[in-house]
């Protein structure tokens, strides 16, 4: 093995090995070796030139086959700006890689190893580490900026809970009113099925669209609920002292102020040299500025009046984020908000009237549930007055899945009754129905696997109740769900592992 230094880097070079003698091709061997050595020498000369360019600060000319587009772009920009280009180690090593390529093509079996490859490995590891740290720092910086941008007027947990308690109190009162929450329409099976469909009974669930909690409450639904409850308070239906949402008016003021500032900037930049063509334009812009100033002043006055009227109760746009984060870990409040939104969708006079005609005049509970659930998923405007086959696929599939889950919950209750358990225990029915969503078997064997899994889960619940000497509560079923979490799917080949 031979060693030499070039450009401050050490290289190790293995000499060529002569092949075993072959009398038939003996005359051709000198020519083959000359060709191989010529290729290697040419490549080494290119490496020398690259090192010289690097040491002398000249922008080198790279081969398209050895470097990527980023390095080529870097070299071109340096050449354009007449600046010395500092080629990266990757580009330099790309030239060195030609040694291996040339040797492989020549078929000589020459190995070129040494510090080039070691430097490359070191550089690669450093680059990856640097990129990883950069990503982490960027993510942390983004988080810090987000926290600063999301400063809210709601600071403490007690303030958040106080707001959520206003929703809870209103929900408790309205749930007892049959014209707002008819039990025959909003059955326990429907609510359980919707909870399973929305979040899989995961209290920490957060969707890509910003929905949070068991019932996947969104900012827009919280806004609607605030307006809904304030309207009911005005009509003396309930006593509501919770947050009042005025975010849309704040948004209107913000847009008006932006438009006013933009118009002022246009007038400021307008070069008026006395021409007749520009005079009407300037006058028109000044008139528009005056009109915007009047509108901004009027909107400010309205907001000041509202803030004075609802002192300490105004829920601003930025406060919605704090409320959402709070209910994410509080399943009771998420469920309350979900059911309040169902009331908002259903009630005819103070809400949107979804499913109201079907339930009250046509006595078609299923059709009423269908329209309400479709409105919950996609918005009432997307389903109003339309047959389900005319809906888009998302709300249509959403409703079908909930109806299937309702049937499953009913079957679970029936099996619970046959096994001597309390079929009215919603927590137990929810737990078993949610676990059955893991069944992936289709076709004729699906019912067999579902029945087998149901019996297994019911026996598990009975054993647990015997150990505790009481009926299971929600926290008990939650602990069982965590224990069973290792089993991600159930089919004819995979079943629950022993606890």
C-alpha positions as CSV (number, residue, x, y, z in Angstrom):
1,X,0.0,0.0,0.0
2,X,1.4,3.4,-1.0
3,X,0.7,6.7,0.7
4,X,0.9,10.3,-0.5
5,X,-0.4,13.7,0.5
6,X,-2.2,16.1,-1.8
7,X,-3.8,19.5,-0.9
8,X,-3.5,18.8,2.8
9,X,-5.3,15.4,2.6
10,X,-3.6,12.0,3.0
11,X,-4.4,9.3,0.4
12,X,-3.8,5.5,0.5
13,X,-3.2,3.8,-2.8
14,X,-3.2,0.0,-3.4
15,X,-0.9,-1.0,-6.3
16,X,-2.4,-2.9,-9.2
17,X,-2.4,-6.7,-8.9
18,X,-1.3,-8.6,-11.9
19,X,-3.8,-11.3,-13.0
20,X,-2.7,-14.9,-13.3
21,X,-0.9,-15.7,-16.5
22,X,-3.0,-16.6,-19.5
23,X,-0.9,-17.7,-22.6
24,X,-3.7,-17.0,-25.0
25,X,-4.2,-13.3,-24.0
26,X,-0.6,-12.5,-23.0
27,X,-0.1,-10.2,-25.9
28,X,-3.2,-8.1,-25.0
29,X,-2.3,-7.6,-21.3
30,X,0.1,-4.7,-21.7
31,X,-2.5,-2.7,-23.6
32,X,-5.2,-3.4,-21.0
33,X,-2.9,-2.2,-18.2
34,X,-1.9,0.9,-20.1
35,X,-5.5,1.8,-20.7
36,X,-6.4,1.3,-17.0
37,X,-3.4,3.3,-15.8
38,X,-4.2,6.1,-18.2
39,X,-7.7,6.4,-16.9
40,X,-6.6,6.5,-13.3
41,X,-3.9,9.0,-14.0
42,X,-6.4,11.2,-15.8
43,X,-8.7,11.1,-12.8
44,X,-5.9,11.9,-10.3
45,X,-4.9,14.9,-12.4
46,X,-8.5,16.1,-12.2
47,X,-8.3,15.8,-8.4
48,X,-5.1,17.7,-8.4
49,X,-6.6,20.6,-10.4
50,X,-9.7,20.7,-8.1
51,X,-7.4,20.9,-5.0
52,X,-5.4,23.7,-6.6
53,X,-8.6,25.6,-7.4
54,X,-9.8,25.2,-3.9
55,X,-6.5,26.3,-2.3
56,X,-6.2,29.3,-4.6
57,X,-9.8,30.3,-4.3
58,X,-10.7,29.9,-7.9
59,X,-14.2,28.6,-8.8
60,X,-13.6,25.2,-10.2
61,X,-15.5,23.7,-13.2
62,X,-17.3,20.6,-12.0
63,X,-18.5,17.6,-14.0
64,X,-22.2,17.3,-14.3
65,X,-22.0,13.6,-13.6
66,X,-20.1,14.0,-10.3
67,X,-22.0,16.7,-8.4
68,X,-25.6,17.7,-7.8
69,X,-27.5,20.7,-9.1
70,X,-26.9,22.6,-5.8
71,X,-23.2,22.6,-6.3
72,X,-23.4,23.6,-9.9
73,X,-25.7,26.5,-9.0
74,X,-23.2,27.6,-6.3
75,X,-20.3,27.6,-8.8
76,X,-22.4,29.5,-11.3
77,X,-23.4,32.2,-8.8
78,X,-19.8,32.6,-7.7
79,X,-18.6,33.0,-11.3
80,X,-21.4,35.5,-12.0
81,X,-20.5,37.6,-9.0
82,X,-16.7,37.3,-9.5
83,X,-16.5,35.9,-6.0
84,X,-14.2,33.0,-4.9
85,X,-16.3,29.9,-4.5
86,X,-15.6,27.6,-1.6
87,X,-16.5,24.2,-2.9
88,X,-18.1,22.0,-0.4
89,X,-16.4,18.8,0.8
90,X,-19.2,16.9,-1.0
91,X,-18.3,18.4,-4.4
92,X,-14.6,17.8,-3.8
93,X,-15.2,14.2,-2.8
94,X,-17.4,13.9,-5.9
95,X,-14.4,14.4,-8.0
96,X,-12.5,11.8,-5.9
97,X,-15.4,9.3,-6.5
98,X,-14.3,9.3,-10.2
99,X,-11.3,7.2,-9.2
100,X,-13.6,4.4,-8.1
101,X,-15.7,4.8,-11.2
102,X,-12.8,4.7,-13.5
103,X,-11.3,1.7,-11.9
104,X,-14.6,-0.2,-12.0
105,X,-15.1,0.6,-15.6
106,X,-11.6,-0.5,-16.5
107,X,-12.1,-3.8,-14.6
108,X,-8.7,-3.7,-13.0
109,X,-9.7,-4.5,-9.5
110,X,-7.9,-1.4,-8.1
111,X,-9.1,-0.2,-4.8
112,X,-8.7,3.5,-3.9
113,X,-9.3,4.0,-0.2
114,X,-8.1,6.3,2.7
115,X,-8.9,9.6,4.2
116,X,-11.1,10.7,1.3
117,X,-13.7,8.2,2.4
118,X,-13.1,8.8,6.1
119,X,-13.5,12.6,5.5
120,X,-16.6,11.9,3.6
121,X,-18.1,9.8,6.4
122,X,-17.2,12.5,8.9
123,X,-18.7,15.3,6.8
124,X,-21.8,13.3,6.2
125,X,-22.4,12.6,9.9
126,X,-21.7,16.2,10.8
127,X,-24.1,17.4,8.1
128,X,-26.8,15.1,9.2
129,X,-26.3,16.2,12.9
130,X,-26.3,19.8,11.8
131,X,-29.5,19.4,9.8
132,X,-31.2,17.6,12.6
133,X,-30.2,20.3,15.1
134,X,-31.4,23.0,12.7
135,X,-34.8,21.3,12.3
136,X,-35.2,21.1,16.1
137,X,-34.1,24.7,16.6
138,X,-36.5,25.9,13.9
139,X,-39.4,23.9,15.5
140,X,-38.6,25.3,18.9
141,X,-38.4,28.8,17.5
142,X,-41.7,28.3,15.8
143,X,-43.3,27.1,19.0
144,X,-42.0,30.1,20.9
145,X,-43.4,32.5,18.3
146,X,-46.7,30.7,18.3
147,X,-46.9,31.0,22.1
148,X,-46.1,34.7,21.9
149,X,-48.7,35.2,19.2
150,X,-51.3,33.3,21.1
151,X,-51.3,35.4,24.2
152,X,-54.8,35.4,25.6
153,X,-56.7,37.3,28.2
154,X,-57.5,34.0,29.8
155,X,-54.5,33.2,31.9
156,X,-55.3,30.7,34.6
157,X,-56.9,27.2,34.6
158,X,-59.6,28.5,37.0
159,X,-60.6,31.1,34.4
160,X,-60.8,28.5,31.7
161,X,-62.8,26.2,33.9
162,X,-65.1,29.0,34.9
163,X,-65.9,29.6,31.2
164,X,-66.4,25.9,30.6
165,X,-68.7,25.7,33.6
166,X,-71.0,28.3,32.0
167,X,-71.4,25.9,29.0
168,X,-71.9,23.0,31.3
169,X,-74.6,24.7,33.3
170,X,-76.5,25.8,30.2
171,X,-76.2,22.3,28.8
172,X,-77.7,20.7,32.0
173,X,-80.7,23.0,31.8
174,X,-81.4,22.6,28.1
175,X,-80.9,18.9,28.1
176,X,-84.0,18.6,30.3
177,X,-86.1,20.5,27.7
178,X,-87.7,18.1,25.3
179,X,-88.1,20.8,22.6
180,X,-84.3,21.3,22.6
181,X,-83.0,17.8,23.3
182,X,-85.7,15.2,22.7
183,X,-84.5,11.9,24.2
184,X,-86.1,9.8,21.4
185,X,-84.1,11.7,18.8
186,X,-80.8,12.1,20.6
187,X,-80.5,8.6,22.0
188,X,-77.7,7.4,24.1
189,X,-76.7,4.9,21.3
190,X,-76.5,7.8,18.8
191,X,-74.3,9.9,21.2
192,X,-72.0,6.9,21.9
193,X,-71.7,6.1,18.2
194,X,-71.0,9.7,17.3
195,X,-68.3,9.8,20.0
196,X,-66.6,6.7,18.7
197,X,-66.8,8.0,15.1
198,X,-65.5,11.5,16.0
199,X,-62.5,10.6,18.2
200,X,-62.4,6.9,18.9
201,X,-63.2,7.8,22.5
202,X,-59.8,9.4,22.7
203,X,-60.0,12.5,25.0
204,X,-56.8,13.9,23.6
205,X,-57.7,13.5,20.0
206,X,-56.8,16.5,17.7
207,X,-57.6,16.5,14.0
208,X,-55.7,18.1,11.2
209,X,-58.5,20.6,10.8
210,X,-58.2,21.8,14.4
211,X,-61.0,19.8,16.0
212,X,-60.3,18.7,19.5
213,X,-61.6,16.4,22.2
214,X,-64.1,13.5,22.3
215,X,-66.6,15.3,20.1
216,X,-64.0,17.1,18.0
217,X,-65.1,20.6,18.9
218,X,-64.0,23.3,16.5
219,X,-63.5,27.0,16.9
220,X,-66.5,27.8,14.7
221,X,-68.8,25.5,16.7
222,X,-67.8,27.3,19.9
223,X,-68.6,30.6,18.3
224,X,-72.0,29.3,17.3
225,X,-72.7,28.0,20.8
226,X,-71.8,31.4,22.3
227,X,-74.2,33.2,20.0
228,X,-76.9,30.5,20.5
229,X,-76.8,30.7,24.3
230,X,-76.7,34.5,24.3
231,X,-79.9,34.4,22.1
232,X,-81.5,32.1,24.6
233,X,-80.6,34.4,27.5
234,X,-82.2,37.3,25.6
235,X,-85.4,35.3,25.3
236,X,-85.3,34.3,28.9
237,X,-85.1,30.6,28.0
238,X,-82.0,30.2,30.3
239,X,-79.8,32.4,32.4
240,X,-76.5,32.6,30.7
241,X,-73.6,34.6,32.1
242,X,-70.9,33.0,30.0
243,X,-68.6,34.3,27.3
244,X,-70.1,36.5,24.5
245,X,-68.5,36.1,21.2
246,X,-67.8,39.3,19.1
247,X,-64.9,38.0,17.1
248,X,-66.6,38.7,13.7
249,X,-66.9,42.4,14.6
250,X,-63.2,42.5,15.6
251,X,-62.4,40.9,12.3
252,X,-64.5,43.4,10.4
253,X,-62.7,46.3,12.2
254,X,-59.3,44.7,11.4
255,X,-60.1,44.4,7.7
256,X,-61.4,48.0,7.5
257,X,-58.3,49.4,9.2
258,X,-56.1,47.4,6.7
259,X,-58.0,48.7,3.8
260,X,-57.8,52.3,5.1
261,X,-54.0,52.1,5.6
262,X,-53.5,50.6,2.1
263,X,-55.6,53.3,0.5
264,X,-53.6,56.0,2.3
265,X,-50.4,54.4,1.1
266,X,-51.6,54.4,-2.5
267,X,-52.5,58.2,-2.3
268,X,-49.1,58.9,-0.7
269,X,-47.3,57.2,-3.5
270,X,-49.4,58.7,-6.2
271,X,-47.3,61.3,-8.2
272,X,-49.6,64.3,-8.9
273,X,-48.1,66.7,-11.4
274,X,-51.3,68.6,-12.3
275,X,-52.4,66.5,-15.2
276,X,-56.2,66.3,-15.6
277,X,-56.1,62.5,-15.8
278,X,-54.7,62.2,-12.3
279,X,-56.8,64.7,-10.6
280,X,-60.1,62.8,-10.6
281,X,-58.3,59.6,-9.4
282,X,-56.8,61.5,-6.5
283,X,-60.2,63.0,-5.6
284,X,-61.8,59.6,-5.8
285,X,-59.2,58.0,-3.5
286,X,-59.5,60.8,-0.9
287,X,-63.3,60.4,-0.9
288,X,-62.8,56.7,-0.3
289,X,-60.4,57.4,2.6
290,X,-62.9,59.7,4.2
291,X,-65.6,57.0,3.9
292,X,-63.3,54.4,5.5
293,X,-62.4,56.7,8.3
294,X,-66.1,57.1,9.2
295,X,-66.7,53.4,9.0
296,X,-63.7,52.6,11.2
297,X,-64.7,55.2,13.8
298,X,-68.3,53.8,13.8
299,X,-67.1,50.2,14.3
300,X,-64.7,51.3,17.1
301,X,-67.6,52.9,18.8
302,X,-69.8,49.8,18.5
303,X,-67.1,47.6,19.9
304,X,-66.5,50.0,22.8
305,X,-70.2,49.8,23.6
306,X,-70.3,46.0,23.4
307,X,-67.2,45.8,25.7
308,X,-68.8,48.1,28.2
309,X,-72.1,46.1,28.0
310,X,-70.5,42.7,28.5
311,X,-67.6,43.7,30.7
312,X,-65.5,40.7,31.5
313,X,-67.5,38.4,29.3
314,X,-66.2,39.1,25.8
315,X,-64.6,36.0,24.3
316,X,-62.1,37.3,21.8
317,X,-60.8,35.4,18.8
318,X,-57.5,34.5,20.4
319,X,-59.2,33.2,23.6
320,X,-60.8,30.4,21.6
321,X,-57.4,28.6,21.4
322,X,-57.1,28.6,25.2
323,X,-60.6,27.2,25.6
324,X,-59.9,24.4,23.0
325,X,-56.7,23.4,24.7
326,X,-58.6,23.2,28.0
327,X,-61.5,21.0,26.8
328,X,-59.0,18.6,25.1
329,X,-58.2,17.1,28.4
330,X,-61.7,17.5,29.9
331,X,-64.1,14.9,28.3
332,X,-67.1,16.2,30.2
333,X,-66.9,19.7,28.7
334,X,-66.1,18.3,25.2
335,X,-69.2,16.2,25.4
336,X,-71.3,19.2,26.7
337,X,-70.2,21.4,23.8
338,X,-70.9,18.6,21.2
339,X,-74.5,18.1,22.5
340,X,-75.0,21.9,22.7
341,X,-74.0,22.1,19.0
342,X,-76.5,19.4,18.2
343,X,-79.2,21.5,19.9
344,X,-78.1,24.5,18.0
345,X,-78.5,22.5,14.7
346,X,-81.9,21.0,15.7
347,X,-83.9,23.8,17.2
348,X,-86.1,25.6,14.7
349,X,-86.6,29.1,16.3
350,X,-83.3,29.7,18.0
351,X,-81.2,27.4,15.9
352,X,-81.0,26.1,12.3
353,X,-83.9,23.7,12.3
354,X,-81.9,20.6,10.9
355,X,-84.2,17.5,11.1
356,X,-87.0,19.5,12.8
357,X,-89.6,18.8,10.1
358,X,-88.7,15.2,9.7
359,X,-88.9,14.5,13.5
360,X,-92.0,16.7,14.4
361,X,-94.2,16.5,11.3
362,X,-93.1,13.4,9.5
363,X,-92.3,11.3,12.6
364,X,-89.2,10.0,10.8
365,X,-86.6,9.8,13.6
366,X,-84.0,8.2,11.3
367,X,-84.3,10.9,8.7
368,X,-84.0,13.6,11.3
369,X,-80.9,12.0,12.8
370,X,-79.5,11.7,9.3
371,X,-79.8,15.4,8.5
372,X,-78.6,16.5,11.9
373,X,-75.5,14.3,11.8
374,X,-74.8,15.5,8.2
375,X,-75.0,19.1,9.3
376,X,-72.7,18.4,12.3
377,X,-70.1,17.0,9.9
378,X,-70.3,19.3,6.8
379,X,-72.5,22.3,7.8
380,X,-76.2,22.6,7.4
381,X,-76.0,24.4,4.1
382,X,-74.4,21.3,2.5
383,X,-77.3,19.0,3.4
384,X,-80.3,21.2,3.7
385,X,-83.2,20.0,1.6
386,X,-81.1,17.4,-0.2
387,X,-81.4,13.6,-0.3
388,X,-78.5,11.8,1.2
389,X,-77.5,10.5,-2.2
390,X,-77.0,14.1,-3.3
391,X,-74.6,14.9,-0.5
392,X,-70.9,14.9,-0.9
393,X,-69.1,11.6,0.0
394,X,-67.7,12.9,3.4
395,X,-71.0,13.6,5.2
396,X,-72.7,10.6,3.5
397,X,-70.0,8.2,4.7
398,X,-69.9,9.8,8.1
399,X,-73.7,9.3,8.7
400,X,-73.5,5.7,7.4
401,X,-70.7,4.8,9.8
402,X,-72.6,6.3,12.8
403,X,-75.7,4.3,11.9
404,X,-73.6,1.1,11.7
405,X,-72.1,1.9,15.1
406,X,-75.5,2.5,16.6
407,X,-76.6,-1.0,15.5
408,X,-73.4,-2.4,17.0
409,X,-74.1,-0.7,20.3
410,X,-77.6,-2.1,20.3
411,X,-76.2,-5.6,19.7
412,X,-73.7,-5.1,22.6
413,X,-76.5,-4.1,25.0
414,X,-78.5,-7.2,24.0
415,X,-75.5,-9.5,24.6
416,X,-74.8,-7.7,27.9
417,X,-78.4,-8.4,29.0
418,X,-78.1,-12.1,28.0
419,X,-74.9,-12.4,30.1
420,X,-76.5,-10.9,33.1
421,X,-74.9,-7.5,33.0
422,X,-76.6,-4.1,33.2
423,X,-77.4,-3.3,29.6
424,X,-78.1,0.4,30.5
425,X,-74.5,0.9,31.5
426,X,-73.4,3.4,28.8
427,X,-69.7,3.3,29.8
428,X,-69.5,-0.4,29.4
429,X,-71.4,-0.4,26.1
430,X,-69.2,2.4,24.8
431,X,-66.0,0.5,25.8
432,X,-67.1,-2.8,24.1
433,X,-68.4,-1.1,20.9
434,X,-65.2,0.9,20.6
435,X,-63.0,-2.2,21.0
436,X,-65.1,-4.0,18.3
437,X,-63.9,-1.3,15.8
438,X,-60.6,-3.3,15.8
439,X,-62.3,-6.2,13.9
440,X,-60.9,-6.1,10.4
441,X,-62.4,-9.4,9.1
442,X,-64.9,-9.0,6.3
443,X,-67.3,-11.4,4.5
444,X,-69.0,-14.3,6.1
445,X,-66.6,-14.7,9.0
446,X,-67.1,-11.1,10.2
447,X,-70.1,-11.9,12.4
448,X,-68.4,-14.9,13.9
449,X,-65.3,-12.8,14.9
450,X,-67.5,-10.0,16.2
451,X,-69.5,-12.4,18.4
452,X,-66.3,-14.0,19.7
453,X,-64.7,-10.6,20.5
454,X,-67.9,-9.4,22.2
455,X,-68.1,-12.5,24.5
456,X,-64.4,-12.1,25.4
457,X,-64.8,-8.5,26.3
458,X,-68.0,-9.1,28.3
459,X,-66.3,-11.9,30.3
460,X,-63.4,-9.5,30.9
461,X,-65.8,-6.9,32.2
462,X,-67.6,-9.4,34.5
463,X,-64.2,-10.6,35.9
464,X,-63.2,-7.0,36.6
465,X,-66.6,-6.2,38.3
466,X,-66.1,-9.2,40.5
467,X,-62.7,-8.1,41.5
468,X,-63.9,-4.5,42.4
469,X,-67.3,-5.7,43.8
470,X,-69.1,-2.9,41.9
471,X,-70.2,-1.8,38.5
472,X,-67.5,-0.5,36.2
473,X,-67.2,3.3,35.8
474,X,-65.7,5.2,32.9
475,X,-62.2,5.4,34.4
476,X,-62.3,1.6,34.9
477,X,-63.2,0.9,31.2
478,X,-60.5,3.4,30.2
479,X,-57.8,1.4,32.1
480,X,-59.0,-1.7,30.4
481,X,-58.8,0.0,27.0
482,X,-55.2,1.0,27.7
483,X,-54.4,-2.6,28.7
484,X,-55.9,-3.9,25.5
485,X,-54.2,-1.2,23.4
486,X,-51.4,-3.6,22.3
487,X,-53.9,-5.4,20.1
488,X,-54.4,-3.1,17.1
489,X,-56.6,-5.4,15.0
490,X,-58.7,-8.5,15.4
491,X,-59.3,-11.1,12.7
492,X,-59.3,-14.9,12.1
493,X,-55.5,-15.0,12.7
494,X,-55.1,-12.3,15.4
495,X,-57.0,-12.1,18.7
496,X,-56.4,-10.5,22.1
497,X,-53.2,-11.3,23.9
498,X,-53.5,-12.4,27.5
499,X,-53.5,-9.6,30.0
